[in-house]
Amino acid sequence: MSNSSCVIDPTTFQERSKVAKLELSLRQEEQKEAASRAKNWYEIVGHTLENLNNATDQFRNGSINIRRDILLSIGYNPILVDRNVIITPNKWMIPIKNELVDIKLRLDKVRTEPQQIGNDAEMDIMSKWYPGQDLNLRP
């Protein structure tokens, strides 16, 4: 193969350069959109968990806006039937609901050290909700 077959003329270079720049621009825009979606998802999850932290007390003692936020964090389409709120849970809440009795039983185990209770409870819940392998693999 000769060297001359590897060289392209300026017109071809310009055309290919335009195509490559357009492709790069599109990929950069997709990357920005993905980063924005991830940020929004992170904020939504953070807001939801904040709403659900001590939700029982906040629901009993909070304003109507706090109660609404708590309900919408759990699910959608809340309705009141015979003084009971019925709500369609978000899909990600269903596994938590199904495991709730088991989780409460594990959290209620009697231990002597308060810190040990907290650590054991957290590890137990984490193993239930995230049984997968850690992404930070160490040797």
N, CA, C and O atoms as a GROMACS GRO file, in nm:
protein
  556
    1MET      N    1   0.084  -0.117   0.000
    1MET     CA    2   0.000   0.000   0.000
    1MET      C    3   0.088   0.124   0.000
    1MET      O    4   0.184   0.133   0.078
    2SER      N    5   0.058   0.216  -0.085
    2SER     CA    6   0.140   0.337  -0.091
    2SER      C    7   0.085   0.442   0.004
    2SER      O    8  -0.031   0.437   0.042
    3ASN      N    9   0.170   0.537   0.040
    3ASN     CA   10   0.133   0.646   0.129
    3ASN      C   11   0.024   0.732   0.069
    3ASN      O   12  -0.060   0.785   0.143
    4SER      N   13   0.023   0.748  -0.060
    4SER     CA   14  -0.073   0.837  -0.125
    4SER      C   15  -0.216   0.788  -0.110
    4SER      O   16  -0.309   0.868  -0.117
    5SER      N   17  -0.239   0.657  -0.089
    5SER     CA   18  -0.374   0.605  -0.074
    5SER      C   19  -0.431   0.637   0.064
    5SER      O   20  -0.552   0.626   0.084
    6CYS      N   21  -0.347   0.675   0.160
    6CYS     CA   22  -0.392   0.708   0.295
    6CYS      C   23  -0.422   0.856   0.310
    6CYS      O   24  -0.483   0.895   0.410
    7VAL      N   25  -0.384   0.938   0.219
    7VAL     CA   26  -0.404   1.082   0.227
    7VAL      C   27  -0.536   1.117   0.162
    7VAL      O   28  -0.568   1.069   0.053
    8ILE      N   29  -0.614   1.204   0.230
    8ILE     CA   30  -0.741   1.247   0.171
    8ILE      C   31  -0.730   1.393   0.129
    8ILE      O   32  -0.650   1.469   0.184
    9ASP      N   33  -0.809   1.429   0.033
    9ASP     CA   34  -0.803   1.567  -0.016
    9ASP      C   35  -0.879   1.659   0.081
    9ASP      O   36  -0.960   1.610   0.160
   10PRO      N   37  -0.854   1.789   0.077
   10PRO     CA   38  -0.916   1.885   0.170
   10PRO      C   39  -1.069   1.884   0.167
   10PRO      O   40  -1.132   1.901   0.272
   11THR      N   41  -1.129   1.864   0.052
   11THR     CA   42  -1.275   1.862   0.043
   11THR      C   43  -1.333   1.743   0.120
   11THR      O   44  -1.429   1.758   0.196
   12THR      N   45  -1.275   1.626   0.101
   12THR     CA   46  -1.320   1.507   0.174
   12THR      C   47  -1.299   1.525   0.324
   12THR      O   48  -1.384   1.486   0.405
   13PHE      N   49  -1.186   1.585   0.359
   13PHE     CA   50  -1.158   1.611   0.501
   13PHE      C   51  -1.265   1.701   0.561
   13PHE      O   52  -1.314   1.674   0.670
   14GLN      N   53  -1.301   1.807   0.491
   14GLN     CA   54  -1.404   1.901   0.538
   14GLN      C   55  -1.538   1.831   0.558
   14GLN      O   56  -1.605   1.851   0.659
   15GLU      N   57  -1.576   1.749   0.461
   15GLU     CA   58  -1.704   1.677   0.471
   15GLU      C   59  -1.706   1.582   0.590
   15GLU      O   60  -1.801   1.580   0.668
   16ARG      N   61  -1.600   1.503   0.604
   16ARG     CA   62  -1.591   1.408   0.715
   16ARG      C   63  -1.582   1.481   0.849
   16ARG      O   64  -1.636   1.435   0.949
   17SER      N   65  -1.514   1.593   0.850
   17SER     CA   66  -1.500   1.672   0.972
   17SER      C   67  -1.636   1.725   1.016
   17SER      O   68  -1.668   1.722   1.135
   18LYS      N   69  -1.717   1.774   0.921
   18LYS     CA   70  -1.852   1.823   0.954
   18LYS      C   71  -1.937   1.711   1.014
   18LYS      O   72  -2.005   1.732   1.115
   19VAL      N   73  -1.932   1.595   0.953
   19VAL     CA   74  -2.010   1.480   1.002
   19VAL      C   75  -1.964   1.442   1.142
   19VAL      O   76  -2.046   1.418   1.231
   20ALA      N   77  -1.832   1.436   1.162
   20ALA     CA   78  -1.779   1.399   1.293
   20ALA      C   79  -1.815   1.503   1.400
   20ALA      O   80  -1.848   1.466   1.513
   21LYS      N   81  -1.809   1.631   1.365
   21LYS     CA   82  -1.844   1.738   1.460
   21LYS      C   83  -1.992   1.732   1.496
   21LYS      O   84  -2.029   1.751   1.612
   22LEU      N   85  -2.076   1.706   1.397
   22LEU     CA   86  -2.219   1.692   1.423
   22LEU      C   87  -2.246   1.572   1.515
   22LEU      O   88  -2.323   1.582   1.610
   23GLU      N   89  -2.182   1.462   1.486
   23GLU     CA   90  -2.197   1.342   1.570
   23GLU      C   91  -2.150   1.370   1.712
   23GLU      O   92  -2.216   1.330   1.808
   24LEU      N   93  -2.037   1.438   1.728
   24LEU     CA   94  -1.985   1.473   1.860
   24LEU      C   95  -2.082   1.563   1.934
   24LEU      O   96  -2.107   1.544   2.053
   25SER      N   97  -2.138   1.661   1.864
   25SER     CA   98  -2.235   1.752   1.923
   25SER      C   99  -2.358   1.676   1.973
   25SER      O  100  -2.407   1.702   2.083
   26LEU      N  101  -2.407   1.584   1.892
   26LEU     CA  102  -2.523   1.503   1.932
   26LEU      C  103  -2.493   1.419   2.056
   26LEU      O  104  -2.575   1.411   2.147
   27ARG      N  105  -2.377   1.358   2.059
   27ARG     CA  106  -2.339   1.274   2.174
   27ARG      C  107  -2.323   1.358   2.300
   27ARG      O  108  -2.359   1.314   2.409
   28GLN      N  109  -2.267   1.480   2.286
   28GLN     CA  110  -2.252   1.567   2.402
   28GLN      C  111  -2.388   1.610   2.455
   28GLN      O  112  -2.407   1.619   2.577
   29GLU      N  113  -2.482   1.636   2.366
   29GLU     CA  114  -2.618   1.673   2.409
   29GLU      C  115  -2.685   1.556   2.480
   29GLU      O  116  -2.751   1.575   2.582
   30GLU      N  117  -2.669   1.435   2.428
   30GLU     CA  118  -2.724   1.316   2.494
   30GLU      C  119  -2.664   1.298   2.632
   30GLU      O  120  -2.734   1.262   2.726
   31GLN      N  121  -2.534   1.324   2.644
   31GLN     CA  122  -2.467   1.311   2.773
   31GLN      C  123  -2.522   1.413   2.872
   31GLN      O  124  -2.543   1.380   2.989
   32LYS      N  125  -2.546   1.536   2.828
   32LYS     CA  126  -2.603   1.639   2.916
   32LYS      C  127  -2.743   1.598   2.963
   32LYS      O  128  -2.777   1.613   3.080
   33GLU      N  129  -2.823   1.547   2.870
   33GLU     CA  130  -2.959   1.504   2.905
   33GLU      C  131  -2.956   1.389   3.006
   33GLU      O  132  -3.035   1.387   3.100
   34ALA      N  133  -2.866   1.293   2.986
   34ALA     CA  134  -2.855   1.181   3.079
   34ALA      C  135  -2.811   1.230   3.216
   34ALA      O  136  -2.863   1.183   3.318
   35ALA      N  137  -2.717   1.322   3.221
   35ALA     CA  138  -2.671   1.377   3.349
   35ALA      C  139  -2.784   1.452   3.418
   35ALA      O  140  -2.799   1.445   3.540
   36SER      N  141  -2.863   1.524   3.341
   36SER     CA  142  -2.976   1.597   3.396
   36SER      C  143  -3.081   1.502   3.454
   36SER      O  144  -3.134   1.525   3.562
   37ARG      N  145  -3.110   1.394   3.380
   37ARG     CA  146  -3.206   1.294   3.430
   37ARG      C  147  -3.156   1.229   3.557
   37ARG      O  148  -3.233   1.208   3.650
   38ALA      N  149  -3.027   1.197   3.563
   38ALA     CA  150  -2.970   1.135   3.683
   38ALA      C  151  -2.978   1.230   3.800
   38ALA      O  152  -3.011   1.189   3.912
   39LYS      N  153  -2.949   1.358   3.777
   39LYS     CA  154  -2.957   1.458   3.884
   39LYS      C  155  -3.100   1.471   3.933
   39LYS      O  156  -3.126   1.474   4.054
   40ASN      N  157  -3.196   1.479   3.839
   40ASN     CA  158  -3.336   1.490   3.876
   40ASN      C  159  -3.381   1.367   3.954
   40ASN      O  160  -3.454   1.380   4.053
   41TRP      N  161  -3.339   1.249   3.911
   41TRP     CA  162  -3.375   1.126   3.981
   41TRP      C  163  -3.319   1.128   4.123
   41TRP      O  164  -3.388   1.093   4.218
   42TYR      N  165  -3.195   1.170   4.137
   42TYR     CA  166  -3.132   1.178   4.268
   42TYR      C  167  -3.207   1.274   4.359
   42TYR      O  168  -3.229   1.244   4.476
   43GLU      N  169  -3.247   1.389   4.306
   43GLU     CA  170  -3.322   1.487   4.384
   43GLU      C  171  -3.459   1.433   4.423
   43GLU      O  172  -3.505   1.454   4.535
   44ILE      N  173  -3.525   1.364   4.330
   44ILE     CA  174  -3.657   1.308   4.359
   44ILE      C  175  -3.648   1.203   4.469
   44ILE      O  176  -3.729   1.203   4.562
   45VAL      N  177  -3.550   1.114   4.459
   45VAL     CA  178  -3.534   1.010   4.561
   45VAL      C  179  -3.500   1.074   4.695
   45VAL      O  180  -3.555   1.034   4.798
   46GLY      N  181  -3.411   1.172   4.695
   46GLY     CA  182  -3.376   1.241   4.820
   46GLY      C  183  -3.496   1.307   4.882
   46GLY      O  184  -3.516   1.299   5.003
   47HIS      N  185  -3.577   1.374   4.800
   47HIS     CA  186  -3.698   1.440   4.850
   47HIS      C  187  -3.798   1.337   4.904
   47HIS      O  188  -3.861   1.359   5.008
   48THR      N  189  -3.812   1.227   4.834
   48THR     CA  190  -3.904   1.122   4.877
   48THR      C  191  -3.860   1.064   5.011
   48THR      O  192  -3.942   1.048   5.102
   49LEU      N  193  -3.732   1.031   5.024
   49LEU     CA  194  -3.684   0.975   5.150
   49LEU      C  195  -3.695   1.076   5.264
   49LEU      O  196  -3.722   1.039   5.378
   50GLU      N  197  -3.673   1.203   5.232
   50GLU     CA  198  -3.688   1.308   5.334
   50GLU      C  199  -3.833   1.314   5.381
   50GLU      O  200  -3.860   1.327   5.501
   51ASN      N  201  -3.927   1.302   5.287
   51ASN     CA  202  -4.069   1.304   5.323
   51ASN      C  203  -4.107   1.183   5.407
   51ASN      O  204  -4.192   1.192   5.496
   52LEU      N  205  -4.045   1.069   5.379
   52LEU     CA  206  -4.083   0.946   5.449
   52LEU      C  207  -4.012   0.929   5.583
   52LEU      O  208  -4.049   0.841   5.661
   53ASN      N  209  -3.910   1.010   5.610
   53ASN     CA  210  -3.841   1.003   5.738
   53ASN      C  211  -3.935   1.053   5.847
   53ASN      O  212  -3.982   1.167   5.842
   54ASN      N  213  -3.963   0.970   5.944
   54ASN     CA  214  -4.058   1.001   6.053
   54ASN      C  215  -4.196   1.039   5.996
   54ASN      O  216  -4.261   1.130   6.047
   55ALA      N  217  -4.238   0.969   5.894
   55ALA     CA  218  -4.362   1.002   5.824
   55ALA      C  219  -4.484   0.991   5.916
   55ALA      O  220  -4.577   1.071   5.904
   56THR      N  221  -4.485   0.895   6.005
   56THR     CA  222  -4.602   0.878   6.091
   56THR      C  223  -4.625   1.002   6.177
   56THR      O  224  -4.736   1.054   6.181
   57ASP      N  225  -4.521   1.048   6.244
   57ASP     CA  226  -4.534   1.168   6.328
   57ASP      C  227  -4.566   1.291   6.245
   57ASP      O  228  -4.650   1.372   6.282
   58GLN      N  229  -4.498   1.304   6.131
   58GLN     CA  230  -4.522   1.420   6.046
   58GLN      C  231  -4.664   1.418   5.991
   58GLN      O  232  -4.727   1.523   5.977
   59PHE      N  233  -4.715   1.299   5.960
   59PHE     CA  234  -4.851   1.289   5.906
   59PHE      C  235  -4.953   1.325   6.014
   59PHE      O  236  -5.051   1.394   5.986
   60ARG      N  237  -4.930   1.279   6.136
   60ARG     CA  238  -5.023   1.309   6.246
   60ARG      C  239  -5.023   1.457   6.283
   60ARG      O  240  -5.128   1.515   6.309
   61ASN      N  241  -4.905   1.518   6.284
   61ASN     CA  242  -4.891   1.654   6.337
   61ASN      C  243  -4.870   1.760   6.230
   61ASN      O  244  -4.869   1.880   6.261
   62GLY      N  245  -4.852   1.720   6.106
   62GLY     CA  246  -4.817   1.816   6.001
   62GLY      C  247  -4.936   1.883   5.937
   62GLY      O  248  -5.052   1.847   5.959
   63SER      N  249  -4.903   1.983   5.857
   63SER     CA  250  -5.005   2.056   5.784
   63SER      C  251  -5.060   1.969   5.671
   63SER      O  252  -5.010   1.860   5.644
   64ILE      N  253  -5.162   2.020   5.606
   64ILE     CA  254  -5.222   1.947   5.494
   64ILE      C  255  -5.120   1.931   5.380
   64ILE      O  256  -5.122   1.830   5.310
   65ASN      N  257  -5.033   2.029   5.361
   65ASN     CA  258  -4.930   2.019   5.256
   65ASN      C  259  -4.829   1.910   5.287
   65ASN      O  260  -4.788   1.836   5.197
   66ILE      N  261  -4.789   1.899   5.413
   66ILE     CA  262  -4.696   1.793   5.453
   66ILE      C  263  -4.760   1.657   5.434
   66ILE      O  264  -4.697   1.564   5.384
   67ARG      N  265  -4.886   1.645   5.474
   67ARG     CA  266  -4.957   1.518   5.457
   67ARG      C  267  -4.968   1.480   5.310
   67ARG      O  268  -4.948   1.364   5.273
   68ARG      N  269  -5.000   1.578   5.225
   68ARG     CA  270  -5.009   1.553   5.081
   68ARG      C  271  -4.875   1.506   5.025
   68ARG      O  272  -4.870   1.410   4.947
   69ASP      N  273  -4.766   1.574   5.065
   69ASP     CA  274  -4.632   1.535   5.018
   69ASP      C  275  -4.597   1.394   5.059
   69ASP      O  276  -4.538   1.319   4.981
   70ILE      N  277  -4.632   1.356   5.181
   70ILE     CA  278  -4.604   1.220   5.229
   70ILE      C  279  -4.682   1.119   5.146
   70ILE      O  280  -4.626   1.018   5.103
   71LEU      N  281  -4.808   1.145   5.124
   71LEU     CA  282  -4.890   1.053   5.044
   71LEU      C  283  -4.837   1.040   4.902
   71LEU      O  284  -4.831   0.929   4.848
   72LEU      N  285  -4.799   1.151   4.842
   72LEU     CA  286  -4.748   1.145   4.705
   72LEU      C  287  -4.610   1.082   4.698
   72LEU      O  288  -4.570   1.035   4.591
   73SER      N  289  -4.537   1.079   4.809
   73SER     CA  290  -4.408   1.009   4.812
   73SER      C  291  -4.430   0.858   4.813
   73SER      O  292  -4.347   0.783   4.761
   74ILE      N  293  -4.539   0.815   4.870
   74ILE     CA  294  -4.569   0.672   4.879
   74ILE      C  295  -4.630   0.620   4.749
   74ILE      O  296  -4.597   0.511   4.704
   75GLY      N  297  -4.719   0.699   4.691
   75GLY     CA  298  -4.788   0.653   4.571
   75GLY      C  299  -4.870   0.762   4.508
   75GLY      O  300  -4.837   0.880   4.518
   76TYR      N  301  -4.977   0.722   4.443
   76TYR     CA  302  -5.061   0.817   4.371
   76TYR      C  303  -5.207   0.778   4.387
   76TYR      O  304  -5.239   0.668   4.433
   77ASN      N  305  -5.295   0.870   4.348
   77ASN     CA  306  -5.439   0.849   4.351
   77ASN      C  307  -5.490   0.821   4.493
   77ASN      O  308  -5.562   0.723   4.514
   78PRO      N  309  -5.455   0.906   4.592
   78PRO     CA  310  -5.507   0.882   4.727
   78PRO      C  311  -5.657   0.912   4.734
   78PRO      O  312  -5.704   1.014   4.682
   79ILE      N  313  -5.730   0.822   4.799
   79ILE     CA  314  -5.873   0.845   4.820
   79ILE      C  315  -5.906   0.815   4.966
   79ILE      O  316  -5.838   0.734   5.030
   80LEU      N  317  -6.008   0.880   5.017
   80LEU     CA  318  -6.051   0.863   5.155
   80LEU      C  319  -6.177   0.777   5.157
   80LEU      O  320  -6.278   0.813   5.096
   81VAL      N  321  -6.171   0.662   5.226
   81VAL     CA  322  -6.284   0.572   5.237
   81VAL      C  323  -6.302   0.539   5.384
   81VAL      O  324  -6.213   0.482   5.447
   82ASP      N  325  -6.417   0.575   5.440
   82ASP     CA  326  -6.448   0.548   5.581
   82ASP      C  327  -6.334   0.594   5.673
   82ASP      O  328  -6.290   0.519   5.760
   83ARG      N  329  -6.288   0.715   5.653
   83ARG     CA  330  -6.182   0.777   5.734
   83ARG      C  331  -6.047   0.707   5.721
   83ARG      O  332  -5.958   0.727   5.804
   84ASN      N  333  -6.030   0.627   5.618
   84ASN     CA  334  -5.902   0.562   5.588
   84ASN      C  335  -5.853   0.607   5.451
   84ASN      O  336  -5.932   0.619   5.357
   85VAL      N  337  -5.724   0.632   5.442
   85VAL     CA  338  -5.666   0.672   5.315
   85VAL      C  339  -5.621   0.547   5.241
   85VAL      O  340  -5.545   0.466   5.294
   86ILE      N  341  -5.666   0.533   5.118
   86ILE     CA  342  -5.624   0.423   5.032
   86ILE      C  343  -5.544   0.486   4.919
   86ILE      O  344  -5.589   0.582   4.856
   87ILE      N  345  -5.426   0.432   4.894
   87ILE     CA  346  -5.337   0.491   4.795
   87ILE      C  347  -5.277   0.381   4.708
   87ILE      O  348  -5.247   0.272   4.757
   88THR      N  349  -5.261   0.408   4.581
   88THR     CA  350  -5.194   0.314   4.491
   88THR      C  351  -5.044   0.336   4.506
   88THR      O  352  -4.994   0.444   4.472
   89PRO      N  353  -4.971   0.236   4.556
   89PRO     CA  354  -4.828   0.258   4.583
   89PRO      C  355  -4.746   0.266   4.454
   89PRO      O  356  -4.780   0.206   4.352
   90ASN      N  357  -4.637   0.343   4.462
   90ASN     CA  358  -4.540   0.344   4.352
   90ASN      C  359  -4.482   0.204   4.340
   90ASN      O  360  -4.473   0.132   4.439
   91LYS      N  361  -4.441   0.166   4.218
   91LYS     CA  362  -4.390   0.030   4.195
   91LYS      C  363  -4.271  -0.003   4.284
   91LYS      O  364  -4.258  -0.116   4.330
   92TRP      N  365  -4.185   0.095   4.309
   92TRP     CA  366  -4.065   0.068   4.390
   92TRP      C  367  -4.100   0.047   4.536
   92TRP      O  368  -4.017  -0.003   4.612
   93MET      N  369  -4.222   0.086   4.579
   93MET     CA  370  -4.263   0.068   4.718
   93MET      C  371  -4.319  -0.071   4.745
   93MET      O  372  -4.321  -0.115   4.860
   94ILE      N  373  -4.363  -0.142   4.643
   94ILE     CA  374  -4.429  -0.272   4.662
   94ILE      C  375  -4.337  -0.374   4.729
   94ILE      O  376  -4.381  -0.439   4.823
   95PRO      N  377  -4.210  -0.390   4.685
   95PRO     CA  378  -4.123  -0.485   4.756
   95PRO      C  379  -4.102  -0.446   4.903
   95PRO      O  380  -4.091  -0.533   4.990
   96ILE      N  381  -4.095  -0.317   4.930
   96ILE     CA  382  -4.078  -0.272   5.069
   96ILE      C  383  -4.202  -0.309   5.149
   96ILE      O  384  -4.192  -0.358   5.261
   97LYS      N  385  -4.320  -0.285   5.091
   97LYS     CA  386  -4.444  -0.319   5.158
   97LYS      C  387  -4.451  -0.470   5.186
   97LYS      O  388  -4.492  -0.511   5.294
   98ASN      N  389  -4.412  -0.551   5.089
   98ASN     CA  390  -4.416  -0.696   5.104
   98ASN      C  391  -4.321  -0.745   5.212
   98ASN      O  392  -4.347  -0.847   5.276
   99GLU      N  393  -4.211  -0.675   5.234
   99GLU     CA  394  -4.111  -0.716   5.333
   99GLU      C  395  -4.128  -0.644   5.466
   99GLU      O  396  -4.051  -0.670   5.559
  100LEU      N  397  -4.227  -0.555   5.478
  100LEU     CA  398  -4.239  -0.470   5.596
  100LEU      C  399  -4.251  -0.548   5.726
  100LEU      O  400  -4.183  -0.514   5.823
  101VAL      N  401  -4.334  -0.649   5.731
  101VAL     CA  402  -4.351  -0.726   5.854
  101VAL      C  403  -4.219  -0.790   5.896
  101VAL      O  404  -4.182  -0.784   6.013
  102ASP      N  405  -4.149  -0.850   5.801
  102ASP     CA  406  -4.021  -0.913   5.830
  102ASP      C  407  -3.918  -0.810   5.876
  102ASP      O  408  -3.842  -0.835   5.969
  103ILE      N  409  -3.917  -0.694   5.811
  103ILE     CA  410  -3.823  -0.588   5.849
  103ILE      C  411  -3.852  -0.540   5.990
  103ILE      O  412  -3.760  -0.522   6.070
  104LYS      N  413  -3.979  -0.518   6.023
  104LYS     CA  414  -4.015  -0.472   6.158
  104LYS      C  415  -3.974  -0.576   6.262
  104LYS      O  416  -3.924  -0.539   6.368
  105LEU      N  417  -3.996  -0.704   6.234
  105LEU     CA  418  -3.955  -0.807   6.329
  105LEU      C  419  -3.805  -0.805   6.353
  105LEU      O  420  -3.760  -0.820   6.466
  106ARG      N  421  -3.729  -0.788   6.248
  106ARG     CA  422  -3.583  -0.783   6.261
  106ARG      C  423  -3.537  -0.659   6.337
  106ARG      O  424  -3.442  -0.664   6.415
  107LEU      N  425  -3.605  -0.547   6.313
  107LEU     CA  426  -3.569  -0.423   6.382
  107LEU      C  427  -3.603  -0.429   6.531
  107LEU      O  428  -3.539  -0.362   6.612
  108ASP      N  429  -3.704  -0.507   6.567
  108ASP     CA  430  -3.748  -0.514   6.707
  108ASP      C  431  -3.669  -0.612   6.792
  108ASP      O  432  -3.697  -0.627   6.911
  109LYS      N  433  -3.569  -0.680   6.734
  109LYS     CA  434  -3.488  -0.772   6.813
  109LYS      C  435  -3.419  -0.697   6.926
  109LYS      O  436  -3.371  -0.585   6.908
  110VAL      N  437  -3.416  -0.759   7.042
  110VAL     CA  438  -3.357  -0.694   7.159
  110VAL      C  439  -3.205  -0.713   7.158
  110VAL      O  440  -3.155  -0.824   7.143
  111ARG      N  441  -3.134  -0.601   7.173
  111ARG     CA  442  -2.988  -0.600   7.184
  111ARG      C  443  -2.950  -0.512   7.302
  111ARG      O  444  -3.029  -0.430   7.347
  112THR      N  445  -2.830  -0.531   7.350
  112THR     CA  446  -2.786  -0.451   7.465
  112THR      C  447  -2.718  -0.321   7.426
  112THR      O  448  -2.728  -0.223   7.500
  113GLU      N  449  -2.652  -0.316   7.314
  113GLU     CA  450  -2.580  -0.198   7.271
  113GLU      C  451  -2.662  -0.121   7.167
  113GLU      O  452  -2.693  -0.176   7.061
  114PRO      N  453  -2.698   0.005   7.195
  114PRO     CA  454  -2.777   0.082   7.098
  114PRO      C  455  -2.710   0.095   6.961
  114PRO      O  456  -2.777   0.086   6.858
  115GLN      N  457  -2.578   0.116   6.960
  115GLN     CA  458  -2.509   0.130   6.831
  115GLN      C  459  -2.514  -0.001   6.754
  115GLN      O  460  -2.528  -0.002   6.632
  116GLN      N  461  -2.503  -0.112   6.825
  116GLN     CA  462  -2.508  -0.243   6.761
  116GLN      C  463  -2.647  -0.266   6.701
  116GLN      O  464  -2.660  -0.323   6.592
  117ILE      N  465  -2.749  -0.222   6.772
  117ILE     CA  466  -2.886  -0.237   6.721
  117ILE      C  467  -2.898  -0.164   6.588
  117ILE      O  468  -2.948  -0.219   6.490
  118GLY      N  469  -2.852  -0.039   6.585
  118GLY     CA  470  -2.860   0.040   6.462
  118GLY      C  471  -2.782  -0.021   6.348
  118GLY      O  472  -2.833  -0.030   6.236
  119ASN      N  473  -2.659  -0.064   6.375
  119ASN     CA  474  -2.576  -0.123   6.270
  119ASN      C  475  -2.634  -0.253   6.217
  119ASN      O  476  -2.640  -0.275   6.097
  120ASP      N  477  -2.678  -0.340   6.308
  120ASP     CA  478  -2.736  -0.467   6.266
  120ASP      C  479  -2.863  -0.445   6.184
  120ASP      O  480  -2.885  -0.512   6.083
  121ALA      N  481  -2.946  -0.352   6.229
  121ALA     CA  482  -3.071  -0.325   6.158
  121ALA      C  483  -3.043  -0.270   6.019
  121ALA      O  484  -3.105  -0.312   5.922
  122GLU      N  485  -2.949  -0.176   6.010
  122GLU     CA  486  -2.916  -0.120   5.880
  122GLU      C  487  -2.860  -0.225   5.786
  122GLU      O  488  -2.900  -0.232   5.670
  123MET      N  489  -2.770  -0.308   5.835
  123MET     CA  490  -2.710  -0.411   5.750
  123MET      C  491  -2.816  -0.511   5.704
  123MET      O  492  -2.814  -0.556   5.590
  124ASP      N  493  -2.908  -0.546   5.794
  124ASP     CA  494  -3.012  -0.641   5.760
  124ASP      C  495  -3.103  -0.585   5.652
  124ASP      O  496  -3.136  -0.655   5.556
  125ILE      N  497  -3.143  -0.461   5.666
  125ILE     CA  498  -3.229  -0.398   5.567
  125ILE      C  499  -3.154  -0.383   5.435
  125ILE      O  500  -3.210  -0.410   5.329
  126MET      N  501  -3.028  -0.340   5.441
  126MET     CA  502  -2.951  -0.322   5.318
  126MET      C  503  -2.935  -0.455   5.244
  126MET      O  504  -2.941  -0.458   5.121
  127SER      N  505  -2.916  -0.564   5.319
  127SER     CA  506  -2.900  -0.694   5.252
  127SER      C  507  -3.030  -0.738   5.186
  127SER      O  508  -3.027  -0.809   5.086
  128LYS      N  509  -3.144  -0.696   5.240
  128LYS     CA  510  -3.273  -0.730   5.181
  128LYS      C  511  -3.300  -0.648   5.056
  128LYS      O  512  -3.343  -0.700   4.954
  129TRP      N  513  -3.274  -0.517   5.065
  129TRP     CA  514  -3.306  -0.426   4.956
  129TRP      C  515  -3.202  -0.429   4.846
  129TRP      O  516  -3.234  -0.404   4.730
  130TYR      N  517  -3.076  -0.459   4.880
  130TYR     CA  518  -2.971  -0.461   4.780
  130TYR      C  519  -2.884  -0.584   4.799
  130TYR      O  520  -2.777  -0.576   4.859
  131PRO      N  521  -2.931  -0.698   4.750
  131PRO     CA  522  -2.855  -0.821   4.768
  131PRO      C  523  -2.742  -0.837   4.667
  131PRO      O  524  -2.670  -0.937   4.671
  132GLY      N  525  -2.726  -0.741   4.577
  132GLY     CA  526  -2.627  -0.752   4.470
  132GLY      C  527  -2.484  -0.728   4.517
  132GLY      O  528  -2.460  -0.693   4.633
  133GLN      N  529  -2.393  -0.746   4.427
  133GLN     CA  530  -2.252  -0.729   4.455
  133GLN      C  531  -2.218  -0.581   4.451
  133GLN      O  532  -2.272  -0.505   4.371
  134ASP      N  533  -2.125  -0.541   4.540
  134ASP     CA  534  -2.078  -0.404   4.545
  134ASP      C  535  -2.007  -0.369   4.416
  134ASP      O  536  -1.935  -0.451   4.359
  135LEU      N  537  -2.028  -0.245   4.368
  135LEU     CA  538  -1.962  -0.202   4.245
  135LEU      C  539  -1.814  -0.174   4.264
  135LEU      O  540  -1.736  -0.180   4.168
  136ASN      N  541  -1.774  -0.144   4.386
  136ASN     CA  542  -1.634  -0.115   4.414
  136ASN      C  543  -1.565  -0.244   4.458
  136ASN      O  544  -1.548  -0.270   4.577
  137LEU      N  545  -1.527  -0.324   4.359
  137LEU     CA  546  -1.466  -0.453   4.389
  137LEU      C  547  -1.322  -0.434   4.435
  137LEU      O  548  -1.244  -0.364   4.371
  138ARG      N  549  -1.291  -0.495   4.545
  138ARG     CA  550  -1.155  -0.483   4.600
  138ARG      C  551  -1.091  -0.620   4.599
  138ARG      O  552  -1.159  -0.721   4.610
  139PRO      N  553  -0.956  -0.623   4.584
  139PRO     CA  554  -0.889  -0.755   4.580
  139PRO      C  555  -0.896  -0.826   4.713
  139PRO      O  556  -0.844  -0.938   4.726
   0.00000   0.00000   0.00000
